[in-house]
Amino acid sequence: MEAPTTHSPDAVVFGATGFLGRWTVLRLLDQGRAVAAVVRGGRGDELRAWLRDHGAAAERFRVVTGDVTAGAAVGLGAADDRLLADVRDVFDVAGFYRFGLRREEARAVNVEGALDVLRWAATRRSLNRLVHVSGYRVGLGPARYPLPEAELARLYRDKGAYEGSKVESDAAVRVVAAEAGVPLTVVNPSSVIGHSTTGETGQYIGLAELVRDLWNGRLPVLPGTPRTFVPVVAVDHFAAFLAAIPEHDPEPGGLHWVLDQDTPELPDLVRLLAAHLGVPAPRRQVPVALVRRLPAAVTGANPETLAFLTEDRYDTTSADKVAAAAGLRPPPVETALRRWADRLVANDFGAAAPVLPGGFHEVAGSRTYLAGDRATPDFVLLPGPPFDGESWQALLRELDDRPALVPDLPGLGRSSPTTTTPSAWLTDLLAPARTRPVLVTHSTSATIALRCAATHPDHFSALVLISPHFLRTEHPRPPHAFTLKRTSPRPGVARRTARWLRAAHHPTELTTLRDLLTTTERVHIVTGNPPTGDVGLAKVTIVPGAGEHPHLTHPAAIADVLRRVADRG
């Protein structure tokens, strides 16, 4: 058990390290409540760090070790159980959310674990409310538990292990709570998307997988009908709703469906996100019944997700009353969807954690992916193809808090193409800037910087060219699009990257860039090897042993150069 604090917990959250759980803990702390989080061993530090990064009040927060799969005592030691003896409100946000589970895996957490939390809550002498999180596709009929084995087997076969376990769990918790006299409120959320302001998320299955397939060009057709409705709710709004129940839902027994009724129908939702991301939307739809009959290897559709593709609508009257009493209004859903999509792409759908989360902006006809400060940057960092803006991560960490703007080049990385010139794109990119930043390039992105500096020298305070390709002794043959395919699964990116590299290494272009270098002022070259040819007025910094990518291998040295250049003005 942790060292005692002056605040005895009056609320406890199970599943606190999960996507929904951590936001619920944060909201309860923001309300001024003393909160305990029951977590499995070893995950407490991760949750504390996340809460600290989000400004939570640590003095009112406790972590206790437990496990909802460990029986009716939920894995708590005797001392921790005594610590939680007087908690008033128990929030069960625990759940095993994954498709492809085995029945026993899903039931261990979603059914038996939920019942054990209920039984434990029933032993709390000051219990005011057990708030149980279920799902929006369950609880639509009378609760029956237990079900005969034949019916149960059919449920899990037809709906899959995850959804089957949620249906069984919802009925089980409602029936057992009524029998035990536990004051229960059930909350049924729809698909939970990221934070309505930041887009921050931690969940990459379900609807997020559809966005991933859309982004990567693997969504040629859309299952469903024009009326298919997959409602969403932003995670911060949902957490606020959960935290409001003890005060603003005075009587237990409620079944609340929490979703945004203004969510666009699925085809419109997909078109909205496609336009925002700068990718084509599927033009055709296929009935779900047909998709079910086709092999998953052909359709790419997970059979368990098809149960969510319906035209059903849901009664949110009771949830709307609670939200109104608490002064909660759902954030604009289309804005929340766009910010969530931005964060999904920034996080590479769970595969990466960017230093600077970004989003998509219209720049000279390109849906350009930007991260950082567009208004007052000290530095603008242009990646050298085939890399995108994430290639600057190590350097950005070394630059500390110096504001920087990091775009992906048009048509490359995560940005869509444009019909204008790269120089015109860069000019439009910098139009909102109120500063004269240092423009930093790597390799072949130097071609944009030098051409733009020749026509708009006042846009920048200086140019820093890292390993400019046109000053190499040897110019390797640009790679073919086929060999670049693995750098991005998105359609067309490899082909456009190969075309960019061929143009950058054309003999005429190399000569033009060398000539521009001799007439351009305020240029600093950083390279691992001495450049060949005339560098004109440029200053040169050699980083020994750095090779062609010194910002990757020697980021601290490059950061020192950039700070010196920027501070000279």
PADO-875026 format. One record per residue (C-alpha): residue in three letters; chain; x, y, z. Coordinates in pm, whole numbers, plus 50000, padded with zeros to 5 digits. Example, Ala and Ser with C-alpha at 12.3 -4.5 7.8 and 13.67 -1.06 7.14 Angstrom:
2
    aa   ch      px      py      pz
   ALA    A   51230   49550   50780
   SER    A   51367   49894   50714
***
This chain:
569
    aa   ch      px      py      pz
   MET    A   50000   50000   50000
   GLU    A   50117   50356   49934
   ALA    A   50210   50591   50215
   PRO    A   49893   50742   50367
   THR    A   49770   51081   50252
   THR    A   49541   51335   50413
   HIS    A   49264   51241   50170
   SER    A   49073   50915   50216
   PRO    A   48935   50798   49880
   ASP    A   48563   50856   49833
   ALA    A   48561   50718   49477
   VAL    A   48733   50417   49326
   VAL    A   48786   50338   48958
   PHE    A   48842   49988   48822
   GLY    A   49005   49979   48477
   ALA    A   49177   50311   48549
   THR    A   49474   50251   48317
   GLY    A   49251   50201   48014
   PHE    A   49142   50462   47762
   LEU    A   48812   50540   47936
   GLY    A   48940   50479   48288
   ARG    A   49221   50734   48293
   TRP    A   48998   51012   48164
   THR    A   48738   50920   48427
   VAL    A   49000   50942   48703
   LEU    A   49115   51279   48569
   ARG    A   48760   51417   48562
   LEU    A   48687   51298   48917
   LEU    A   49007   51462   49041
   ASP    A   48912   51781   48860
   GLN    A   48586   51775   49058
   GLY    A   48787   51781   49377
   ARG    A   48722   51420   49470
   ALA    A   48972   51187   49637
   VAL    A   49018   50895   49401
   ALA    A   49170   50549   49424
   ALA    A   49260   50355   49112
   VAL    A   49267   49977   49126
   VAL    A   49534   49862   48882
   ARG    A   49728   49548   48814
   GLY    A   50082   49541   48948
   GLY    A   50340   49754   48768
   ARG    A   50102   49993   48589
   GLY    A   50059   50253   48860
   ASP    A   50361   50461   48759
   GLU    A   50235   50484   48401
   LEU    A   49898   50616   48520
   ARG    A   50058   50862   48763
   ALA    A   50279   50999   48486
   TRP    A   49980   51041   48252
   LEU    A   49778   51220   48520
   ARG    A   50073   51444   48607
   ASP    A   50113   51538   48241
   HIS    A   49744   51633   48237
   GLY    A   49764   51855   48545
   ALA    A   49592   51624   48795
   ALA    A   49602   51686   49171
   ALA    A   49837   51412   49292
   GLU    A   49766   51467   49661
   ARG    A   49411   51337   49617
   PHE    A   49505   51032   49413
   ARG    A   49595   50682   49527
   VAL    A   49695   50369   49339
   VAL    A   49614   50030   49490
   THR    A   49705   49695   49341
   GLY    A   49421   49467   49241
   ASP    A   49278   49257   48960
   VAL    A   48914   49214   48861
   THR    A   48987   48858   48751
   ALA    A   49113   48759   49099
   GLY    A   48774   48676   49255
   ALA    A   48530   48860   49478
   ALA    A   48811   49036   49670
   VAL    A   48929   49180   49332
   GLY    A   49289   49107   49427
   LEU    A   49310   49369   49702
   GLY    A   49527   49315   50007
   ALA    A   49370   49352   50350
   ALA    A   49517   49698   50411
   ASP    A   49398   49834   50076
   ASP    A   49055   49683   50130
   ARG    A   49033   49870   50464
   LEU    A   49151   50189   50294
   LEU    A   48856   50162   50054
   ALA    A   48599   50060   50314
   ASP    A   48420   50395   50304
   VAL    A   48426   50474   49933
   ARG    A   48090   50609   49822
   ASP    A   48106   50565   49447
   VAL    A   48251   50275   49251
   PHE    A   48317   50318   48879
   ASP    A   48368   49995   48685
   VAL    A   48529   50095   48357
   ALA    A   48729   49773   48323
   GLY    A   48686   49572   48007
   PHE    A   48871   49358   47758
   TYR    A   48811   49532   47424
   ARG    A   48959   49333   47139
   PHE    A   48825   49137   46849
   GLY    A   48928   48777   46794
   LEU    A   48913   48681   47162
   ARG    A   48829   48335   47284
   ARG    A   48506   48306   47481
   GLU    A   48682   48232   47811
   GLU    A   48920   48528   47764
   ALA    A   48635   48773   47711
   ARG    A   48422   48634   47993
   ALA    A   48704   48645   48251
   VAL    A   48709   49026   48250
   ASN    A   48384   49140   48092
   VAL    A   48148   48902   48276
   GLU    A   48311   48742   48579
   GLY    A   48526   49046   48648
   ALA    A   48225   49279   48634
   LEU    A   48032   49056   48874
   ASP    A   48323   49044   49115
   VAL    A   48346   49424   49119
   LEU    A   47972   49432   49192
   ARG    A   48005   49183   49478
   TRP    A   48298   49376   49622
   ALA    A   48107   49704   49593
   ALA    A   47817   49545   49784
   THR    A   48047   49510   50088
   ARG    A   48124   49885   50105
   ARG    A   47945   50023   50408
   SER    A   47897   50374   50260
   LEU    A   47817   50272   49902
   ASN    A   47617   50536   49719
   ARG    A   47645   50413   49359
   LEU    A   47803   50152   49139
   VAL    A   47847   50296   48789
   HIS    A   47897   50018   48536
   VAL    A   48007   50090   48178
   SER    A   47844   49861   47924
   GLY    A   47792   49920   47550
   TYR    A   47539   50086   47324
   ARG    A   47447   49766   47138
   VAL    A   47340   49587   47457
   GLY    A   47067   49623   47718
   LEU    A   46792   49686   47465
   GLY    A   46563   49418   47611
   PRO    A   46480   49256   47946
   ALA    A   46781   49135   48144
   ARG    A   46802   48756   48175
   TYR    A   47080   48583   48365
   PRO    A   47203   48316   48363
   LEU    A   47124   48199   48012
   PRO    A   47096   47831   47917
   GLU    A   47421   47703   47772
   ALA    A   47272   47644   47427
   GLU    A   47150   48004   47410
   LEU    A   47479   48132   47546
   ALA    A   47678   47933   47291
   ARG    A   47464   48074   47011
   LEU    A   47515   48429   47145
   TYR    A   47893   48397   47138
   ARG    A   47891   48223   46800
   ASP    A   47671   48485   46633
   LYS    A   47818   48801   46787
   GLY    A   48175   48700   46855
   ALA    A   48345   48673   47192
   TYR    A   48379   49044   47266
   GLU    A   48023   49153   47186
   GLY    A   47880   48830   47326
   SER    A   48056   48892   47656
   LYS    A   47923   49250   47670
   VAL    A   47565   49128   47615
   GLU    A   47601   48863   47885
   SER    A   47777   49103   48124
   ASP    A   47511   49372   48090
   ALA    A   47233   49130   48182
   ALA    A   47436   48966   48458
   VAL    A   47524   49292   48634
   ARG    A   47167   49422   48618
   VAL    A   47016   49098   48751
   VAL    A   47270   49039   49029
   ALA    A   47263   49405   49140
   ALA    A   46885   49388   49176
   GLU    A   46911   49066   49377
   ALA    A   47183   49208   49604
   GLY    A   47024   49550   49647
   VAL    A   47326   49730   49498
   PRO    A   47249   50088   49380
   LEU    A   47346   50049   49014
   THR    A   47359   50281   48716
   VAL    A   47449   50138   48375
   VAL    A   47603   50364   48112
   ASN    A   47607   50252   47750
   PRO    A   47859   50450   47542
   SER    A   47877   50443   47166
   SER    A   48213   50433   46985
   VAL    A   48440   50650   47198
   ILE    A   48673   50873   46999
   GLY    A   48957   51099   47113
   HIS    A   48952   51415   47321
   SER    A   48734   51679   47162
   THR    A   49008   51946   47175
   THR    A   49337   51760   47140
   GLY    A   49216   51443   46967
   GLU    A   49422   51241   47216
   THR    A   49330   50877   47208
   GLY    A   49454   50543   47325
   GLN    A   49223   50314   47134
   TYR    A   49299   50193   46784
   ILE    A   49041   49926   46708
   GLY    A   48681   49946   46591
   LEU    A   48604   50271   46410
   ALA    A   48973   50369   46428
   GLU    A   49053   50071   46206
   LEU    A   48812   50199   45945
   VAL    A   48992   50536   45951
   ARG    A   49325   50357   45917
   ASP    A   49203   50166   45611
   LEU    A   49065   50488   45462
   TRP    A   49399   50662   45519
   ASN    A   49598   50379   45364
   GLY    A   49373   50341   45060
   ARG    A   49241   50002   45170
   LEU    A   48873   50097   45183
   PRO    A   48756   50058   44821
   VAL    A   48393   50001   44926
   LEU    A   48202   50073   45245
   PRO    A   47989   49805   45412
   GLY    A   47635   49909   45500
   THR    A   47368   50138   45357
   PRO    A   47330   50516   45322
   ARG    A   47149   50505   45659
   THR    A   47412   50307   45852
   PHE    A   47466   50483   46183
   VAL    A   47780   50433   46393
   PRO    A   47745   50703   46661
   VAL    A   48041   50844   46849
   VAL    A   48111   51029   47172
   ALA    A   48428   51221   47264
   VAL    A   48619   51065   47553
   ASP    A   48629   51386   47760
   HIS    A   48252   51430   47733
   PHE    A   48193   51069   47825
   ALA    A   48424   51087   48127
   ALA    A   48248   51404   48241
   PHE    A   47913   51225   48211
   LEU    A   48033   50931   48421
   ALA    A   48171   51158   48690
   ALA    A   47844   51354   48702
   ILE    A   47620   51055   48778
   PRO    A   47653   51042   49159
   GLU    A   47544   51405   49194
   HIS    A   47315   51459   48899
   ASP    A   47143   51122   48856
   PRO    A   46973   51107   49196
   GLU    A   46813   50764   49172
   PRO    A   46994   50439   49088
   GLY    A   46857   50200   48828
   GLY    A   46918   50418   48524
   LEU    A   47021   50283   48185
   HIS    A   47181   50567   47994
   TRP    A   47278   50560   47626
   VAL    A   47554   50819   47576
   LEU    A   47619   50913   47215
   ASP    A   47608   51215   46989
   GLN    A   47286   51208   46787
   ASP    A   47446   51453   46544
   THR    A   47706   51197   46436
   PRO    A   47691   51185   46055
   GLU    A   47561   50862   45905
   LEU    A   47853   50638   45824
   PRO    A   47893   50725   45453
   ASP    A   47888   51098   45539
   LEU    A   48125   51042   45830
   VAL    A   48372   50867   45600
   ARG    A   48342   51143   45338
   LEU    A   48401   51405   45608
   LEU    A   48721   51237   45724
   ALA    A   48840   51163   45369
   ALA    A   48810   51530   45276
   HIS    A   48992   51631   45593
   LEU    A   49275   51384   45540
   GLY    A   49304   51456   45169
   VAL    A   49231   51101   45055
   PRO    A   48956   50965   44828
   ALA    A   48640   50829   44990
   PRO    A   48490   50498   44875
   ARG    A   48220   50558   44614
   ARG    A   48026   50235   44658
   GLN    A   47856   50056   44942
   VAL    A   47805   49684   44990
   PRO    A   47522   49538   45201
   VAL    A   47646   49392   45528
   ALA    A   47471   49063   45450
   LEU    A   47683   49025   45136
   VAL    A   48005   49113   45321
   ARG    A   47924   48842   45577
   ARG    A   47905   48582   45301
   LEU    A   48241   48673   45151
   PRO    A   48574   48555   45296
   ALA    A   48737   48808   45531
   ALA    A   49057   48771   45325
   VAL    A   48867   48918   45029
   THR    A   48671   49193   45205
   GLY    A   48928   49289   45467
   ALA    A   48637   49326   45712
   ASN    A   48654   49182   46060
   PRO    A   48332   48978   46098
   GLU    A   48292   49094   46461
   THR    A   48274   49459   46356
   LEU    A   47984   49401   46117
   ALA    A   47735   49378   46405
   PHE    A   47786   49750   46464
   LEU    A   47688   49845   46107
   THR    A   47313   49893   46146
   GLU    A   47056   50164   46087
   ASP    A   46941   50150   46450
   ARG    A   46885   50468   46649
   TYR    A   46905   50495   47027
   ASP    A   46701   50671   47294
   THR    A   46927   50915   47478
   THR    A   46651   51089   47673
   SER    A   46766   50982   48018
   ALA    A   47132   51058   47944
   ASP    A   47036   51399   47807
   LYS    A   46860   51480   48135
   VAL    A   47168   51390   48340
   ALA    A   47393   51591   48107
   ALA    A   47162   51892   48126
   ALA    A   47151   51875   48507
   ALA    A   47532   51868   48513
   GLY    A   47565   52150   48260
   LEU    A   47729   51923   48004
   ARG    A   47696   51981   47631
   PRO    A   47854   51752   47373
   PRO    A   48132   51917   47174
   PRO    A   48075   51976   46800
   VAL    A   48097   51625   46665
   GLU    A   48249   51702   46324
   THR    A   48529   51903   46483
   ALA    A   48592   51624   46734
   LEU    A   48606   51369   46452
   ARG    A   48862   51574   46260
   ARG    A   49084   51625   46565
   TRP    A   49062   51255   46647
   ALA    A   49163   51164   46290
   ASP    A   49456   51404   46313
   ARG    A   49576   51232   46628
   LEU    A   49530   50884   46482
   VAL    A   49755   50977   46191
   ALA    A   50003   51156   46419
   ASN    A   50030   50842   46632
   ASP    A   50052   50621   46321
   PHE    A   49743   50444   46456
   GLY    A   49918   50344   46777
   ALA    A   50261   50263   46634
   ALA    A   50432   50591   46730
   ALA    A   50419   50879   46975
   PRO    A   50505   51210   46807
   VAL    A   50695   51484   46987
   LEU    A   50465   51742   46827
   PRO    A   50110   51616   46761
   GLY    A   49983   51768   46440
   GLY    A   49692   51790   46203
   PHE    A   49584   51867   45848
   HIS    A   49560   52218   45705
   GLU    A   49489   52358   45362
   VAL    A   49816   52488   45216
   ALA    A   49825   52589   44850
   GLY    A   49572   52325   44753
   SER    A   49737   52046   44955
   ARG    A   49589   51888   45266
   THR    A   49921   51937   45440
   TYR    A   50013   51762   45761
   LEU    A   50161   52015   46003
   ALA    A   50291   51983   46356
   GLY    A   50404   52259   46589
   ASP    A   50371   52637   46584
   ARG    A   50260   52796   46258
   ALA    A   50228   53150   46396
   THR    A   50556   53215   46581
   PRO    A   50810   52947   46487
   ASP    A   51181   52994   46549
   PHE    A   51247   52708   46308
   VAL    A   51072   52550   46010
   LEU    A   51197   52196   45950
   LEU    A   51152   52045   45603
   PRO    A   51220   51668   45588
   GLY    A   51421   51519   45306
   PRO    A   51223   51258   45108
   PRO    A   51149   50974   45158
   PHE    A   51123   51080   45524
   ASP    A   50832   51268   45677
   GLY    A   50828   51516   45964
   GLU    A   50874   51243   46225
   SER    A   51239   51221   46112
   TRP    A   51301   51539   46315
   GLN    A   51193   51385   46647
   ALA    A   51540   51349   46799
   LEU    A   51631   51706   46700
   LEU    A   51305   51848   46837
   ARG    A   51377   51694   47176
   GLU    A   51716   51866   47179
   LEU    A   51561   52202   47088
   ASP    A   51368   52198   47416
   ASP    A   51091   52455   47407
   ARG    A   51203   52653   47103
   PRO    A   50890   52677   46884
   ALA    A   50914   52488   46557
   LEU    A   50689   52415   46260
   VAL    A   50726   52073   46098
   PRO    A   50531   52004   45776
   ASP    A   50528   51703   45551
   LEU    A   50610   51804   45193
   PRO    A   50316   51825   44949
   GLY    A   50224   51487   44805
   LEU    A   50479   51315   45028
   GLY    A   50466   51173   45380
   ARG    A   50116   51243   45510
   SER    A   50039   51545   45290
   SER    A   49829   51532   44976
   PRO    A   49959   51662   44640
   THR    A   49917   52015   44509
   THR    A   49909   52151   44157
   THR    A   50124   52452   44250
   THR    A   50504   52463   44275
   PRO    A   50685   52358   44594
   SER    A   50811   52716   44631
   ALA    A   50456   52854   44613
   TRP    A   50347   52590   44866
   LEU    A   50622   52699   45106
   THR    A   50523   53063   45065
   ASP    A   50163   52981   45154
   LEU    A   50278   52765   45444
   LEU    A   50465   53059   45596
   ALA    A   50192   53317   45531
   PRO    A   50051   53304   45889
   ALA    A   50397   53335   46050
   ARG    A   50461   53651   46250
   THR    A   50829   53567   46284
   ARG    A   51118   53529   46041
   PRO    A   51217   53171   46120
   VAL    A   51529   52977   46038
   LEU    A   51441   52740   45753
   VAL    A   51605   52401   45807
   THR    A   51618   52140   45531
   HIS    A   51761   51793   45488
   SER    A   51901   51653   45164
   THR    A   51672   51715   44864
   SER    A   51432   51949   45043
   ALA    A   51708   52209   45000
   THR    A   51572   52265   44649
   ILE    A   51255   52425   44791
   ALA    A   51446   52644   45036
   LEU    A   51692   52786   44785
   ARG    A   51428   52853   44521
   CYS    A   51196   53021   44769
   ALA    A   51479   53224   44923
   ALA    A   51571   53351   44577
   THR    A   51224   53501   44527
   HIS    A   51125   53576   44888
   PRO    A   51444   53642   45086
   ASP    A   51255   53823   45362
   HIS    A   51059   53512   45459
   PHE    A   51352   53368   45657
   SER    A   51618   53492   45892
   ALA    A   51855   53220   45767
   LEU    A   51875   52888   45585
   VAL    A   52035   52579   45735
   LEU    A   52095   52306   45477
   ILE    A   52171   51971   45639
   SER    A   52359   51738   45402
   PRO    A   52237   51915   45086
   HIS    A   52228   51658   44810
   PHE    A   52367   51883   44538
   LEU    A   52705   51920   44717
   ARG    A   52784   51550   44736
   THR    A   53084   51406   44554
   GLU    A   52872   51125   44413
   HIS    A   52505   51128   44326
   PRO    A   52347   50785   44368
   ARG    A   52082   50669   44129
   PRO    A   51742   50769   44275
   PRO    A   51546   50466   44397
   HIS    A   51255   50326   44201
   ALA    A   50903   50367   44340
   PHE    A   50886   49993   44405
   THR    A   51178   50008   44649
   LEU    A   51018   50306   44828
   LYS    A   50682   50136   44873
   ARG    A   50769   50013   45221
   THR    A   50827   50372   45342
   SER    A   50453   50443   45313
   PRO    A   50157   50214   45245
   ARG    A   49950   50507   45114
   PRO    A   49872   50492   44741
   GLY    A   50083   50720   44525
   VAL    A   50331   50832   44791
   ALA    A   50612   50603   44675
   ARG    A   50559   50704   44312
   ARG    A   50559   51077   44396
   THR    A   50866   51036   44618
   ALA    A   51057   50863   44339
   ARG    A   50959   51140   44098
   TRP    A   51074   51406   44348
   LEU    A   51412   51237   44394
   ARG    A   51467   51197   44020
   ALA    A   51393   51566   43962
   ALA    A   51617   51673   44250
   HIS    A   51913   51475   44113
   HIS    A   51873   51580   43750
   PRO    A   52203   51734   43628
   THR    A   52034   52060   43530
   GLU    A   51872   52091   43875
   LEU    A   52203   52020   44049
   THR    A   52372   52299   43851
   THR    A   52088   52542   43922
   LEU    A   52106   52476   44297
   ARG    A   52484   52524   44305
   ASP    A   52440   52856   44126
   LEU    A   52166   52965   44369
   LEU    A   52390   52881   44662
   THR    A   52658   53124   44543
   THR    A   52407   53413   44529
   THR    A   52199   53343   44841
   GLU    A   52289   53509   45171
   ARG    A   52249   53385   45529
   VAL    A   52306   53017   45444
   HIS    A   52463   52768   45685
   ILE    A   52558   52418   45565
   VAL    A   52583   52130   45812
   THR    A   52726   51802   45691
   GLY    A   52926   51501   45799
   ASN    A   53174   51544   45514
   PRO    A   53331   51852   45354
   PRO    A   53109   51974   45067
   THR    A   53242   51978   44713
   GLY    A   53232   52282   44489
   ASP    A   53178   52651   44559
   VAL    A   52962   52722   44864
   GLY    A   52952   53095   44798
   LEU    A   52881   53299   45113
   ALA    A   52762   52998   45311
   LYS    A   52912   52904   45643
   VAL    A   52995   52535   45685
   THR    A   52988   52317   45996
   ILE    A   53138   51970   45974
   VAL    A   53005   51711   46221
   PRO    A   53270   51436   46205
   GLY    A   53133   51088   46153
   ALA    A   52776   51211   46107
   GLY    A   52728   51081   45752
   GLU    A   52430   51200   45551
   HIS    A   52184   51216   45842
   PRO    A   52347   51417   46121
   HIS    A   52008   51525   46263
   LEU    A   51944   51154   46334
   THR    A   52289   51053   46454
   HIS    A   52406   51377   46622
   PRO    A   52089   51572   46714
   ALA    A   52251   51761   47004
   ALA    A   52524   51897   46776
   ILE    A   52269   52004   46515
   ALA    A   52052   52170   46782
   ASP    A   52353   52372   46898
   VAL    A   52409   52492   46540
   LEU    A   52042   52590   46500
   ARG    A   52034   52783   46828
   ARG    A   52347   52978   46731
   VAL    A   52205   53060   46389
   ALA    A   51867   53166   46531
   ASP    A   52019   53378   46809
   ARG    A   52233   53569   46558
   GLY    A   51905   53673   46392
***
